[in-house]
């Protein structure tokens, strides 16, 4: 009986120790330590958003070792003082930032003795042999994660990222075995291929899908309850879409150009600010709920050099999922992601124990998350934030104008549906295992459907056609029942 009485008190004490009200206290702590941050940051974002007559969403969060410290959201509804569904629980697609999660998953499996990252691809996935043209015993799993494996496949990359496929890993392995490029230098060469193959290795060694493993080993332990590798786990209208925008015409295209089949180990996670704060806090603290200290060190230390500059970040190395860079003389780990109009930023400064998440979806403003993240870091680190922003904003202004000046076809350029043009209708199959193309009439126009993507068909000046598929555009011609698009040839199988 005494134990029964004490148990609730013990559970209450544990809850207090964990700090169930930590987010609120942490926000109060951040505000006390940085009293001018919220006002300066909010005003600066609003000024830029208004100046550029932006569309879409911007959402932002500062995270430290105690969790979420500050957040801010802005779109046209919020700017007008209207109700908006954009908040810290809004689902957002994080694109290539998925790679840091996949690297962590493989490190967890190594720590659990499921595999060894220094062992070869040949040992774990022997059916991937590149038609015996590549010595896969010389490619370690670590090489897959840090982009030094040297292999690339256009068909596999396009299927996993854009078009979809129906044959599972066997189809992708067939593509890799028969359609590949190889750089044997061992130098860093970024692509989606390595982490996707790593996901296949994880599946081969565990008998579970990469998606199931992510949930089991990362999402559930970190209580990321609103994070998933499947689009179908959300109401599609709740996920913030990509926007293609011009100043003159406003929003031209709008959509989330992802489905479950194109959510993969290099770009396949949807999450929220609240959940991503937990992920970032785990990295800042090197939380033992996921990994031990040595494993975290491997994840946060360069495993290969790189010498690249992206915007303001001088990158010097790549770990197993993070770019190692420097900003304002501070070490910073970053992992960005983008798709059509979506731009996602996540980073942290390990020595400062602070990190930031930022997202926007106006295609013209793909540098906005990075610009505002830098402004926030400089405010927090007591740098000359405003003067630095004025310098960095010139790059943002140029990129914004360049995107804003792009000419997109409008409805007047659509190929009109009539008897003369009906001869393009049909199903076209590839001779090299690419997804089927279907052309059908819809109302007064035609639709080009390639795999899981589709878009309206426009006529071009060279008597050909073009379709904007949201995430990409494709030019093509049709002659004698043969559809030619780039280097790809398709044969019509039914009119």
C-alpha positions in Angstrom: 0.0 0.0 0.0 2.9 2.4 0.9 4.4 1.6 -2.5 1.1 2.4 -4.3 1.0 5.8 -2.5 4.6 6.6 -3.3 4.5 5.6 -7.0 2.4 8.6 -8.2 4.6 10.9 -6.2 7.7 9.3 -7.8 6.2 9.7 -11.3 5.3 13.3 -10.6 8.9 14.0 -9.4 10.3 12.4 -12.6 8.0 14.5 -14.8 9.1 17.6 -12.9 12.8 16.6 -13.4 12.2 16.1 -17.1 10.7 19.5 -17.2 7.4 19.0 -18.9 7.1 22.8 -19.1 10.6 23.1 -20.4 9.6 24.6 -23.8 7.8 27.5 -22.1 10.6 28.0 -19.6 13.2 27.8 -22.3 11.5 30.4 -24.4 11.4 32.7 -21.3 15.1 32.0 -20.7 16.0 32.8 -24.3 13.9 36.0 -24.3 15.6 37.1 -21.1 19.1 36.4 -22.5 18.3 38.1 -25.9 15.7 40.7 -25.1 15.9 42.5 -28.5 16.0 39.3 -30.6 12.2 38.8 -31.2 11.5 42.4 -32.3 14.5 42.8 -34.5 14.0 39.4 -36.2 10.3 39.8 -36.8 10.7 43.3 -38.2 13.5 42.2 -40.5 11.6 39.2 -42.0 8.4 41.3 -42.4 10.4 44.1 -44.2 11.9 41.6 -46.7 8.7 39.7 -47.2 6.8 42.9 -47.9 9.6 44.4 -50.0 9.6 41.4 -52.4 5.9 41.0 -52.4 6.4 37.4 -51.4 3.9 34.6 -51.5 3.8 31.5 -49.4 5.2 30.6 -46.0 8.2 31.3 -43.9 8.7 29.5 -40.6 11.7 29.6 -38.3 12.9 28.3 -35.0 15.9 28.7 -32.7 16.8 25.5 -30.7 19.3 25.0 -27.9 20.3 22.2 -25.5 17.0 22.6 -23.7 14.8 22.4 -26.8 12.8 25.0 -28.7 13.8 28.5 -27.6 12.1 30.8 -30.2 9.8 30.4 -33.2 8.2 32.7 -35.8 5.9 32.2 -38.7 4.9 34.5 -41.5 2.7 34.3 -44.6 0.2 36.7 -46.3 -2.6 35.7 -43.9 -0.5 36.4 -40.8 0.8 39.6 -42.4 -2.8 40.8 -42.8 -3.7 39.8 -39.2 -5.8 36.9 -40.4 -6.1 33.4 -39.1 -3.5 31.0 -40.6 -2.9 27.2 -40.2 0.9 27.8 -40.3 2.4 27.0 -36.9 4.9 24.8 -35.2 2.8 21.7 -35.9 2.4 22.3 -39.6 3.9 19.5 -41.7 6.8 20.6 -43.9 9.0 18.6 -46.4 12.7 18.6 -45.4 14.0 17.2 -48.7 17.8 16.4 -48.6 18.1 17.1 -44.9 16.8 13.5 -44.7 20.5 12.5 -45.4 21.5 13.4 -41.9 18.8 11.1 -40.5 19.8 8.2 -42.7 23.5 8.6 -41.7 22.3 8.5 -38.0 20.2 5.4 -38.7 23.1 3.5 -40.2 25.4 4.6 -37.3 22.7 3.3 -34.9 22.6 0.0 -36.7 26.4 -0.2 -36.5 26.3 0.5 -32.8 23.8 -2.4 -32.4 26.2 -4.7 -34.3 23.8 -5.1 -37.2 26.4 -4.0 -39.7 29.9 -2.3 -39.9 30.2 0.9 -41.9 33.7 -0.1 -42.9 32.6 -3.3 -44.5 32.0 -3.5 -48.2 29.0 -3.1 -50.4 29.8 -6.4 -51.9 29.5 -8.1 -48.5 26.1 -6.6 -47.7 24.4 -6.2 -51.1 26.1 -8.7 -53.5 23.3 -8.5 -56.1 24.4 -4.9 -56.8 27.4 -5.6 -59.0 27.3 -2.9 -61.7 27.5 -5.6 -64.3 30.9 -6.6 -62.8 32.4 -3.3 -64.0 33.0 -1.9 -60.5 34.9 -3.7 -57.7 32.2 -3.2 -55.0 34.5 -4.8 -52.4 36.3 -1.5 -52.5 33.2 0.6 -51.7 32.5 0.7 -47.9 29.1 1.6 -46.5 30.8 4.8 -45.1 31.7 5.7 -48.7 28.0 5.6 -49.6 27.1 7.9 -46.8 29.8 10.5 -47.4 29.5 10.6 -51.2 32.9 9.1 -52.0 31.6 5.9 -53.6 31.8 7.4 -57.1 28.7 5.8 -58.6 25.7 7.5 -60.1 22.6 6.4 -62.0 20.3 8.8 -63.7 17.4 6.4 -64.0 17.6 5.4 -60.4 17.9 9.0 -59.2 14.9 10.2 -61.3 12.7 7.3 -60.3 13.3 7.7 -56.6 13.1 11.5 -56.6 10.5 12.3 -59.2 8.8 9.6 -61.3 8.3 6.6 -59.0 8.7 2.9 -59.8 6.8 -0.3 -59.1 9.5 -3.0 -58.9 10.9 -2.2 -55.4 14.6 -2.4 -54.7 15.1 -5.1 -57.4 14.1 -2.5 -60.0 16.5 0.1 -58.6 19.3 -2.4 -58.4 18.7 -3.4 -62.0 19.0 0.3 -63.0 22.2 0.6 -61.0 23.7 -2.5 -62.6 22.9 -1.4 -66.1 22.7 2.5 -66.2 25.6 4.0 -64.2 28.5 6.3 -64.2 31.6 5.7 -62.1 34.3 8.1 -60.7 37.0 6.0 -59.2 38.9 8.9 -57.7 37.3 8.5 -54.3 36.6 12.3 -54.1 33.5 13.8 -52.6 30.8 13.9 -55.2 27.3 14.7 -53.8 24.3 12.9 -55.0 21.2 11.0 -53.8 22.6 7.6 -54.8 24.8 6.7 -51.8 22.3 7.2 -49.0 19.6 5.4 -51.0 21.9 2.4 -51.4 22.7 2.6 -47.7 19.0 2.4 -47.0 18.9 -0.8 -49.1 21.7 -2.2 -47.1 19.8 -1.5 -43.9 16.8 -3.3 -45.3 18.9 -6.3 -46.4 20.5 -6.6 -43.0 17.3 -6.2 -40.9 14.4 -7.4 -43.0 12.7 -4.1 -42.3 12.1 -1.2 -44.7 14.1 2.0 -44.3 10.9 3.8 -43.5 10.1 1.3 -40.6 13.7 1.6 -39.3 13.5 5.4 -39.2 10.4 5.3 -37.1 11.7 2.6 -34.8 15.2 4.0 -34.2 14.8 7.8 -34.5 11.3 9.1 -34.6 9.9 7.0 -31.7 12.8 7.4 -29.3 12.8 11.2 -29.8 9.0 11.3 -29.6 8.8 12.9 -33.0 5.1 12.0 -33.2 4.2 14.2 -36.2 7.1 13.0 -38.4 6.8 10.5 -41.2 8.4 9.1 -44.3 5.0 8.8 -46.0 3.0 11.6 -47.6 -0.1 9.5 -47.0 0.2 9.8 -43.3 -1.0 13.4 -43.6 -4.0 15.2 -45.2 -2.3 16.5 -48.4 -3.8 19.9 -47.9 -2.0 20.3 -44.6 1.5 19.8 -46.0 3.0 23.1 -47.2 3.4 22.9 -51.0 6.0 24.2 -53.4 5.0 27.5 -55.1 6.2 28.7 -58.4 5.7 32.5 -58.4 6.4 35.6 -60.5 5.7 39.2 -59.4 3.6 39.8 -62.5 1.5 36.7 -62.5 1.5 35.6 -58.9 1.3 31.9 -58.1 1.7 29.9 -61.4 2.1 26.4 -60.0 1.3 25.0 -56.6 1.7 21.5 -55.3 3.6 18.9 -53.3 5.4 16.9 -56.0 5.9 13.9 -53.7 4.2 10.6 -53.1 5.0 7.7 -50.9 7.0 6.0 -53.6 9.3 9.0 -54.1 10.0 9.4 -50.3 13.5 7.9 -50.1 16.6 7.8 -47.9 18.1 10.9 -49.4 14.9 13.0 -49.4 11.9 11.4 -47.8 10.9 13.0 -44.5 8.0 15.3 -43.6 8.1 16.8 -40.1 7.2 19.9 -38.0 9.1 22.6 -36.2 8.3 21.1 -32.9 9.6 17.6 -33.9 12.6 19.0 -35.7 13.5 20.9 -32.5 13.7 17.5 -30.8 16.0 16.2 -33.5 18.2 19.3 -33.4 18.4 19.2 -29.6 19.5 15.5 -29.7 22.3 16.5 -32.0 23.3 19.5 -29.9 23.4 17.4 -26.8 24.6 14.2 -28.5 21.7 12.5 -26.7 22.4 9.0 -25.4 18.8 8.0 -26.3 20.1 7.5 -29.8 23.9 7.0 -29.7 27.0 6.9 -27.5 29.6 9.7 -27.5 31.9 8.0 -30.0 29.2 7.4 -32.5 28.0 11.0 -32.3 31.6 12.1 -32.9 31.7 10.1 -36.1 28.4 11.8 -37.2 29.6 15.3 -36.5 33.2 15.0 -37.7 34.3 15.2 -41.3 35.0 11.8 -42.8 36.0 13.3 -46.2 37.2 16.7 -47.2 35.3 19.1 -49.5 36.2 22.6 -50.6 32.9 24.2 -51.7 31.1 27.4 -50.9 27.4 27.6 -50.8 26.1 31.2 -50.3 27.9 32.3 -47.2 29.0 28.9 -45.9 32.6 27.7 -46.7 32.3 23.9 -46.6 35.4 22.0 -45.6 34.2 18.5 -45.0 31.3 16.0 -44.9 30.5 13.6 -42.1 28.0 10.8 -42.6 25.2 13.2 -43.3 26.2 16.7 -42.3 28.2 19.4 -44.2 31.0 20.7 -42.0 31.3 24.4 -42.6 32.3 27.7 -41.1 30.3 30.9 -40.7 31.6 34.0 -39.1 34.6 32.1 -37.7 32.3 29.5 -36.0 32.1 25.9 -36.9 28.6 25.1 -38.2 27.0 21.8 -39.3 24.4 22.2 -42.0 22.1 20.1 -44.0 19.9 21.9 -46.5 17.1 20.6 -48.8 15.1 21.9 -51.7 12.4 20.8 -54.1 10.8 23.1 -56.6 9.9 26.1 -54.5 10.7 24.5 -51.1 13.8 25.6 -49.4 14.7 24.0 -46.0 17.6 24.9 -43.7 18.7 23.1 -40.5 22.1 23.8 -38.8 23.8 24.0 -35.5 26.9 25.5 -34.0 28.2 22.7 -31.7 30.5 25.0 -29.6 27.7 27.5 -29.0 25.1 24.8 -28.4 22.5 26.5 -30.6 20.8 25.5 -33.8 18.2 26.8 -36.2 15.5 25.5 -38.5 14.0 27.5 -41.3 11.6 26.9 -44.2 10.1 28.8 -47.1 8.2 27.8 -50.2 8.2 30.7 -52.6 10.6 29.5 -55.3 12.1 33.0 -55.8 13.2 33.1 -52.1 15.2 29.9 -51.9 18.0 31.9 -50.1 15.6 33.5 -47.6 16.0 30.7 -44.9 19.8 31.0 -45.1 19.8 34.8 -45.0 17.5 34.9 -41.9 19.3 32.0 -40.2 22.6 34.0 -40.5 20.9 37.1 -39.2 19.6 35.1 -36.2 23.0 33.6 -35.5 24.6 37.0 -35.6 22.1 38.5 -33.2 22.6 35.6 -30.8 26.4 35.8 -31.1 26.4 39.6 -30.7 27.9 40.2 -34.1 27.1 43.3 -36.3 23.9 41.6 -37.5 22.3 44.4 -39.4 25.4 45.4 -41.3 26.3 41.8 -42.2 22.7 41.2 -43.4 23.0 44.2 -45.7 26.0 42.7 -47.3 24.6 39.2 -47.6 21.2 40.4 -48.8 22.8 41.5 -52.2 23.2 37.8 -53.0 19.6 37.2 -52.0 18.4 40.1 -54.1 20.2 38.8 -57.2 18.9 35.3 -56.9 15.4 36.5 -56.2 15.4 38.7 -59.3 16.8 36.0 -61.4 14.0 33.6 -60.4 11.4 36.4 -60.7 12.4 37.1 -64.3 11.9 33.5 -65.5 9.3 33.4 -68.2 6.8 30.6 -67.7 4.2 29.5 -70.3 0.6 30.5 -69.7 -2.7 29.0 -70.7 -2.6 30.8 -74.1 0.4 28.6 -75.0 -1.4 25.4 -74.2 -1.8 22.9 -77.0 -5.5 23.1 -77.8 -7.5 19.9 -77.8 -8.8 19.2 -81.4 -8.9 16.5 -84.0 -5.6 17.5 -85.5 -3.8 17.3 -82.1 -5.5 14.1 -80.9 -2.9 12.1 -82.7 -0.5 12.6 -79.7 -2.9 10.7 -77.4 -1.7 7.3 -76.2 0.5 5.3 -73.9 4.2 5.3 -74.6 6.6 2.7 -73.2 10.4 3.0 -72.8 12.8 0.6 -74.3 15.2 1.1 -71.3 13.0 0.5 -68.2 11.9 4.1 -67.6 8.4 4.8 -66.3 5.5 4.8 -68.8 4.3 8.1 -70.4 0.6 8.7 -71.0 -0.9 11.5 -72.9 -4.6 12.1 -72.5 -7.1 14.9 -73.2 -8.6 16.8 -70.3 -11.2 19.4 -71.1 -9.8 21.7 -73.7 -6.1 20.6 -73.4 -3.8 17.6 -73.0 -2.1 16.1 -70.0 1.4 14.6 -70.0 1.7 12.0 -67.3 5.2 10.6 -66.6 5.3 8.1 -63.8 3.6 9.8 -60.8 4.1 13.3 -62.2 1.8 15.1 -64.6 1.3 18.5 -66.2 -0.3 20.4 -69.1 1.1 20.2 -72.5 2.3 23.4 -74.4 3.4 23.8 -78.0 7.0 25.0 -78.6 8.4 27.1 -81.5 10.3 24.1 -83.0 7.0 22.3 -83.6 7.5 20.2 -80.5 5.9 20.1 -77.1 6.7 20.9 -73.5 5.1 19.9 -70.2 5.7 21.6 -66.8 5.5 18.8 -64.3 5.9 21.0 -61.3 9.3 19.9 -60.1 10.7 19.7 -63.6 9.9 20.6 -67.2 10.2 18.2 -70.1 10.5 18.9 -73.9 9.5 16.2 -76.3 8.6 15.4 -79.9 6.4 12.7 -81.4 7.1 11.2 -84.9 5.8 8.0 -86.3 4.6 6.7 -82.9 7.9 7.4 -81.3 8.2 9.9 -78.5 11.7 11.4 -78.1 12.5 13.4 -74.9 16.2 14.2 -74.5 18.1 10.9 -74.9 15.0 8.8 -74.1 13.0 7.0 -76.8 9.4 5.8 -76.2 7.2 3.7 -78.4 3.5 4.1 -78.5 1.8 0.9 -77.5 -1.8 2.0 -78.0 -3.3 5.1 -79.7 
